[in-house]
Amino acid sequence: MHLSSLDLTIIVGYLFTIIAIGIWCGRSEENLEDYFLGGRRIGWVAVMLSIVATEASALTFIGTPAFAYNHNWTYIQLLIGTIIARFIIAGIFIKQFYRYKVFTVYEYLSKRFGTGSKNWCSIVFLVTRILASGVRLFGASIIVSAATGLSPLNSIIIIATAAVLYTVIGGIKAVIWTDACQAIIFLVGGLIALIFIFRDIPNGWEDVVDITRRFSKFKLVDFSFNYKVAYTIWAGIIGSTFLTLATHGTDQDLVQRMLTAKDYNRSKRALILSGFADIPIVILFLAIGSLLFSYYQAVPTPGLPDKADDIFPYYIIHNLPRGLIGILIASVFAAAMSSIDSALNSLSATWINDFYRPYIKKNASEQHYLTMAKVFTALFGLFLVFIAFLSKDTQEVLILGLKIGTFTYGALLGVFLLGFLTTRGNDLGNAVSIVVGIIAVLLIELYTEVAWIWYVMIGTFITFAVGYLFSAEQNKGIEEFRI
C-alpha cells in the first residue's frame, strides 16, 4: 500500500509534535525526582489520562475489535474486576506508597522486609516488563506494517525511536503529557472509524441488529463456571480483580505515574476515575468489532484477511478516505507509543533507584544520576527492539503480549499482600515464595487448561502461603507497617 501525501503529512506531523512535547517537558529537569516523578506535582487529570492511554495499547486498538468480531461482548465482564481492584489499590497500596514516600514501589518492600525482597521483586519486574513490552512492540509493528506497507522491522524502529526520543529528553513528564495527548488521538481515531463503518453498512442499524442477533454477537454475560474460559462473570469479578491488583498495584510501569500526583487524594482520584473512563473506551472498540462483522456479512469482500486481528487495519486502508487514513494510523502510533514510553521510564527508574545507585555508583552527584537515567532509558529502548525482533516468528503475538505478565504478577502481588496484611515474612521466605509461585503458574500453563485470567490469583495465593510460613526476622517496629 502507498499512503497519500496527505496521510504521510499527518503521520509525520503527529510524530514530530509528540517529540516536540517531550522536548518541551524536559526543559527543566534538575534531578531524579523531576525526571522519574515529575517533582510529585502532576495534575490528577493528566495522570488519569496517562493511565488510560497506557492501558489502551495497540493490543487494545486491534485486539478488542478482533474479539468482538470473532466472538461477542463478554470481554466487557473483565471491567468489573478492574473497578473493584482500583478501590482496593487506592485504599491500601497507594496509601502506603505515599505514606513512606517511595521512589519505586519495590522500595516499600525494602522498608518492610529488607533489600533482598526489594531486589528480587525489582528483577522480576525488569525481566517481565522487558519481555512483555518487547512483544507488545512487535505486536504494534504488525499493525503499523499492515496499515502503512512498511516492513515490521522498520515499523519497530520508527515506533521505538520516537518513544525513546521524547522519553529520554522529557522523563515522566513527557510520558504523562504525551500520553494525555495520545489518549485523545486514540479516542478520536476510534470514533471516526465507528462512524464510517456504520455509514458503510447498507441498511444501517437494521442490518446491525439482524446480523448481530443471528450470530449472537451482543452476548454480554457468561454465567458458566468453566475455568477454561477467560471471559465469564466469575473471571470478571475475581480473576480480573487479582490481575488489576497486580498490574496497577505492583507493576512500576503503571504505579509510577500515580506517584507523580501532589498527594494521595489526587492520586486516588486519578486511579479510580481512570477505571470508569475505561468503560466507554472498551464499549467503543467492541462496537467497532461488531460493526465490522456486520459490514463484512452485509458486503461480502474477496481477499478478506483470515485473522480477526487483521480485519480492522484492512478496513482502515481499504475503506477510509485520504487524510482519515493518516489520522487512524496516527491513532495506532499513539496506542503503541503510550505503552512503550511508560515502560522505558519505569525500567530506567527501577534500575537506577534499586540497583545502580545503591550498588554500582554510590554517592555520585545528582547530575550524574540524571544523565545515567537518560542513558539507561535509551538502552532499555534497544532491549525492547531486540525482544521485538526475536518475536518475529511468534504466533498469536497479541495474546502472548497480554499473557506474559500473568506468569509473574501473582508472585509480586503475593509478596506485597504479605507485607500489607501480615507481620510475617522475611527476605529468604519471599525469595523462595517468588520462585515457587512463578514455577507453579508456568506448570499450570504447560500442563492444564486453566484460562490465563486465573494465573495471577493462583500465583498470589501460592506465593502468599509460602511466604507466610516464614516468620519475621525482627519484630521491632513491624507493627507500623500494618494497614
N, C-alpha and C positions, 0 to 999 in steps of 0.2 A: 504493500500500500504506500502511496505517495501523498503526504499531507499537503494541503494547500498552503500558500504563503501566509494567509491569514491565520490558519491554525498554528503554524510554526511560530508566528509572531506572538500569539497569545501564550504558547507554552514557554518560549524563551523569555518573554516578558515576565511571566509568573516566576520562573526560576531566579531571574535577576532581582526581582522585587523581594523575594524571600531572603536571598543572600544579603541584600541591602538592609533589610530589617535586622538581620543578625549583626551586621557591622554597626548599625546604629545602637543596638542594645549593648554591645560590648565596649562602647567608648569610655566607660567609667569603671571598668573592673580594677579593683585595687588589691583584693585578697581572695582567699579561697571561699570565704563566706559569701562574697559577692558573686563569685564565679559559679559556685555549686548551689547556693541557697538564695541568690538574689538579694542578699543583705537582709533576708527574712522580712521583706516589705512589699511583696507582690500582692496586688488586689485579688480578692477571692473570686471575682467573676472570671478574670484571666486564668486563675488556677483551675477553676471548674471547666472552662473551655479546653484547657490543655489536657485535662484528664479525659474528657470526651474524645478529643482528637486522637490521643494515644490509643484508647480502646478501639476507636473506629479505624483500624488499619486497612491496608489494601486487601487483606484477607476478608475483612468485613464488607468492603466495597464490592467484591466479586463473590465471596463465599456465601453471604446472606441471600442475595438474589438466586444464586445457584441452588441453595437449599429449598427455597420456596418453589423454584422451577421444577426440581426433581421430586419434591415431597409435598410439604404443606407448611402451615404456620406454627407447628409445635415447637419450633426453636424459641418462640417468644416466651415459653414457660421458664426458660433459664433466667429471665429478667426478675422473677420473683426472688430468687436467691441473691441476685446482685443488690437488690434493695435491702433485704434483711441484713446481709453482711455489712453493708455500709453503716448501718446504725450501730452494729457491734464494734466495728473498727473505730468509729468516732468515739464511742463511749469507753473503749478500753485501750486500743492500740495507740491512736493518735494522741490521746490524753497523756499516756505515759511518755511518748516520744517528746512531747512539748514539756512535760514535767522535768525531764532530765536533759533537755536542750541538746539532743543528739545531732550529730552531723550526718551519720548514716544510721539506718535502722539497726544495723548489727552492732553499733556502739552500745546500744541498750543491753545486749547480751553480755558485753564485756563488763558492764557495771553490775549486772545481775548474777552472772555465773563466773566469768573470768575471760581472759583473752583467748583461750582455746576455743570456747564456744563461738566467740565473735569471728575468729579466723576460719573455723570450719564452715559456718553459715555464709561468710563472705565468699569463700571459694566455691561453694555450691551455687551461689548466685552468679558469680562471674562465669563459671562454666555453662550454666543453664542459659543465661542471657546471651552469651556469645553464640551458642548453638541455635537457640530459638530465633534470635534476631537475624542471624545469618540465613537461616532457612526462610524466614519471612521476607528478607531482602530478595532472595531468589524468586519467591512467590510473586512479589511485586514486579520483578523484572519480566516475568512471563506475561503479566497483564500489560505492562508498558510495551513490551515487544509485539504482542498481538495487536495493540492499538496503533502502533507507530511504524511497524515494519523494521525497527532496529533489531539487531541480534540481542539475545538475552544478556550476553556479556557486556555489550555496550550499554544496555539499559541499566545493568547493575552499577557500572562505573558512573553513569550520569546521576542516578539517584544517590549513590553513596557520596560522590564528590560534592554535590550541592549540600547535602545534610552535614557532611564533615566541615565544610567551609563556614557555614553560619554558626554551627555549634562550637567549633574551635574558637572562633572570634568572640561570640557573644555569651557563651556559657548557658546557664539555666534560664537567664532572662530571654535570650534568643530562642531557646526551646519553647518557653511558655508563650511568648508573644507570637512567634511564627505558628505555633500550634493553634493559637486562638484564631489567627487568620485562616489557617488551613481547615479548621473545623467549619468555618463559614463557607469556604470554597467547596468543601466536601458536600455540605448540605445543598448548596445551590446546584451543584452538578447533579446530585440525586434527584432534586425536584424537576430540573429541566428534563432529565431522562424520563421521569414518570409521566410528565405532561405529554411528551412526544410519543411515547409508547401507547398511551391511552388514545391519543389522536389518530394513530395509525390503525387501530383495531376497527375493522369495517363497520360494525354495528354498535360500537362503543360499549356502554355499560351492559346492554342486553347480551352481547357476546361474552363479556367477562363473567356475568352471573351464570349463564348457561354452561360455559366450558368449565369454570372452576367448581360448579356444583356436580357436574357429571364425573369429574376426576377427583373429587374430594380435596380440592386444593386449599380450602379455607379451614381445615381442621385446626383447632387451637389447642385442645387439651387431650392428653392421653393418660387415662387413669390406670393403665396396666401396671402390674408390679414386675415387669420384665427387666431384670438387672442388665440384660444385654443391650438394652435400648437407652441411648443417651438423652432422648427428648421425651420424658414423661413428666407428669406433675410432681412426682416424688424426686426425680432428678433435679427439677427446677427449684423445689423448696429446700432440699437437703444437699444434694451434690453441688449445685451451683453456689449455695451459701458457703460451703467449705472452699470451693475453688476461688471465690471472690475474696474470702478472708485471707487467702494466701497471696493472691495477685495484688490486692490493694493494701494489705497489712504487713507483708513480709518481703515483698519484692521492691528493692530500692528504685527500680525503674519508675514505678508509679508513685511510691510513697514520697520520693524526693520532692516533687512539686508541691505536695501537701505541706511539707516543712518550710516552704518559702513564704507562706502566709504570715501576716504580722502576729497573729496569736491563735490559740487553739480554737476559739469560737469561729473565726473566719475560715480556718482550715476545715473544721467540721461542716460548716455550711457548704463549702465548695464540694466536698466529697459527697455528701448526701444528695445535693441537688444535681450533681453530675449523673447519679443513678436514675433520677427521674427524667433527665434530659436524654438518656439512652433510649427511653421508650419510644418517642416519635421517630428516632433515627432507625431503630430496628424495624418499626412498622413501615417506614418509608422504603427500606431496601427489601423487605419481604414483599411489599406491594409491587415493587419493580419486577421481582421474580415471577409473581403470579400473573402480572400483565404481560410479561414476555412469553409465558406459557400460553396465555390466551391468544396473543397475537400470532404466534407461530402455528397454533392449531387452526386459527381462522384463515391464515395466509400461509399455506404450505410453501416452504422455501428450499429449493435444491441447494445442496452443499452446506447445510446447517451443521455446525460442529457436533461431534458425538458427546463431548464432555460438557456438562452443565456449567462448569467454571468458565468455559469459553463463550457462553451464549451472550452475556452482557457486553463484553468487548466486541463481539461480532456485530451486535445490533448498533453499537456506537459508531463503528467505522463504516457500516453499510447503509445506515438509515438516517443519520443526523446530517443536517446541512453544514456547510463550511462555517467555521467560526465556533459553532456549538461543539463540533468535534474537539477543537482545541480546548474549550472550557472543560469538557468531560475528561480529556486526557490530563489536563492540569489538576482535576479533582483526583485522578488516580495517583499522580505525583504527590499531591497533598496528603492523601491517605498513607502512601508509602513512607514519605519523609517524616510524618508526625510520629511514627512509631520507631523509626531508626534514630532520629535525633535524641530522643529521651534515653534510648538505650546507650548511646555513645556517652552522654553526660553522666549517667548513673554508673556506668562501668568505670569511667575515669575517677569519679568521686569515691567509689568503693576502693579502688586500687590505691589511690593517693592517701586517703584517710586511714584505711585499715592495714595497709602493708608498706607502702613507700615511706610515708612519714615516720612511723614508729620503728621500722626495721632496716630500711635501706639508707635513708638520709635524714638523720635526726638533727633537730635544732638548726635547720637551714633558714634562710630568710623567707619571708612571705612571698617575695617576688620570685624566688626560686621555685617554690611550690606551685605558684600560679603558672609559671612557664611550663613546668613539668605536667601540670594538669592539661594544658593545651596540647603538649606533645603526646601524652597518652590518649587523649581524645582522638587524635589523628591515627595513632597506632591501632586503637580498637576499631577504627573505621576500616583499616586494612584487614584486620582479623575477620570482620563481618563479610568483607568482599571475598576473602579466601573460603570461608564456610559456604557462602552463596555459590561460589564456583564449584565446590565439592558436591553441592546438592543438585547439580545439573541433571543427573540421571535418576533422581528421586521420583517415585510415583506418588501421586496424591500429596503434593507438597503443601497444599493449603491445610489439609488435615494434620499433617506432621507438624506444621508451624504452631498449630493450636495445642497439640498433644505433648510436645517436648517438656513444657513446664510442669505438666501434671505428674511426671515421673519423680520430680524432686520437691515440688511445692509442699507436699504433705510433711516431709521431713523438716522443712523450715517452719511451717505452721506449728508442728508438734512441739518444737523447742520453744518457740515464742509463747505458746499457751502454757507450757510448763513453767515458764518464768512469770507469766501474768497471774496464773491461777493457783500456784502452789509455792511452798517454801522448800521444795525438794530439788534435786538435780545438781550436777556439777559438770565440769569440763569433760572428764572422762566419760561419764554417762551420756552426755549429749553427743560426743563423737561416736560412741557405739550405737546409740539410738538412730542417728542420722544414717549411718551405713546400713543398719538393719531395715530401716524404713524405706530407703531407696531400693535396696535389693528386693524387698518384698513386693513393691509395686512393679518392678521390672519382671519378676517372676509371674505376677498376675497378668501382665501384658502378654508374656510369652506363652503361658500355659492355660489361660482361662478365656472366657468370652465376656468377662465383665466390661461394661462400657467405660470409656475413658473418663466420663464425668464423675465417676466414683473413686478414681485413683487418689485424689487429694484427701478425701475423707478417710480412706483406708490407711494411707501413709501417715496421716495425722494421728490416728488412734494408735497405730503401732509405735511410732516414734515417741509419743507422749507416754505410753505404757512402759516402754523400755527405759526411758529417761527417768520415770518416776521411781523405778527400782533403786536408783542411786540417791543416797541421802546427801544433803548439803554438806560441803566440806567445812564450812564455818557458818554458824547461825547468827553470829553477831551482826546486827543491823539488817538481817534478811527481811524482817517484818515490814520495813519501809517500802519494799517492792510489791507488797500485796495491793491489789486494786481496791 
